[in-house]
Amino acid sequence: MKKSQMEIMGLTIIVVILAFVMLFVVSFVMKPSEDTKTDKIQAKLASSVMSTLLKTTAVDCKKFTLGELVKDCREGMGSYISSWDEKDISDGTIDRDNKGNIECSPGKNSCSYALREINSILNSTLSERINVNYNFLILSQGNGCEATKNPTNVIFHTGPGCPATKQHECQPWPTSIETLQIGLDICSKI
């Protein structure tokens, strides 16, 4: 009896050792890589920034949200589509185009106010505070946030762009004229 008990104990010890070895092998094989972790963080950042940005209250513009101002901006354009970027904000082109029905202050309507605020918020948070490059787009007439296929559908573009890979967040934003596509790319470090 003692000999069989020793054999069973030996087999049990071997099974336990094999189980531990398999556990360690699986934990190292299944461990996510640094790239996967970075991609998940960037995807979450893009999603969070996009969601928060469009819900941000414009305290200097009758307490509308930036999303509501973007909607009013597009509806104020009617069938004519304006296209702006950061340069148009700094040189005042966006103020002269005078689109949008909501007047935030003299000479500043929903378009100029919303796009200035979006540009300012993204620059101060993404570029300056957390030091990541980004690409932000508001697109007209699209089924997704692909501006490269049809650059004429870009209403607004800001950001230094993405020289490397990126995590993309795209959100449809309905207006009475069409559904805009609002996109944010968070760029990976090279």
Stockholm file with secondary structure:
# STOCKHOLM 1.0

chainA/1-190         MKKSQMEIMGLTIIVVILAFVMLFVVSFVMKPSEDTKTDKIQAKLASSVMSTLLKTTAVDCKKFTLGELVKDCREGMGSYISSWDEKDISDGTIDRDNKGNIECSPGKNSCSYALREINSILNSTLSERINVNYNFLILSQGNGCEATKNPTNVIFHTGPGCPATKQHECQPWPTSIETLQIGLDICSKI
#=GR chainA/1-190 SS CHHHHHHHHHHHHHHHHHHHHHHHHHHHHHSCCHHHHHHHHHHHHHHHHHHHHHHCEETTTTTEEHHHHHHHHHHHHTTCCCCEEHHHHHHSHHHHHCCCSCEEETTEEHHHHHHHHHHHHHIIIIIIISCCCEEEEEESSCSSSCTTTCGGGEEEEESCCCSSCEEEEEEEEECSSCEEEEEEEEECCC
#=GC SS_cons         CHHHHHHHHHHHHHHHHHHHHHHHHHHHHHSCCHHHHHHHHHHHHHHHHHHHHHHCEETTTTTEEHHHHHHHHHHHHTTCCCCEEHHHHHHSHHHHHCCCSCEEETTEEHHHHHHHHHHHHHIIIIIIISCCCEEEEEESSCSSSCTTTCGGGEEEEESCCCSSCEEEEEEEEECSSCEEEEEEEEECCC
//
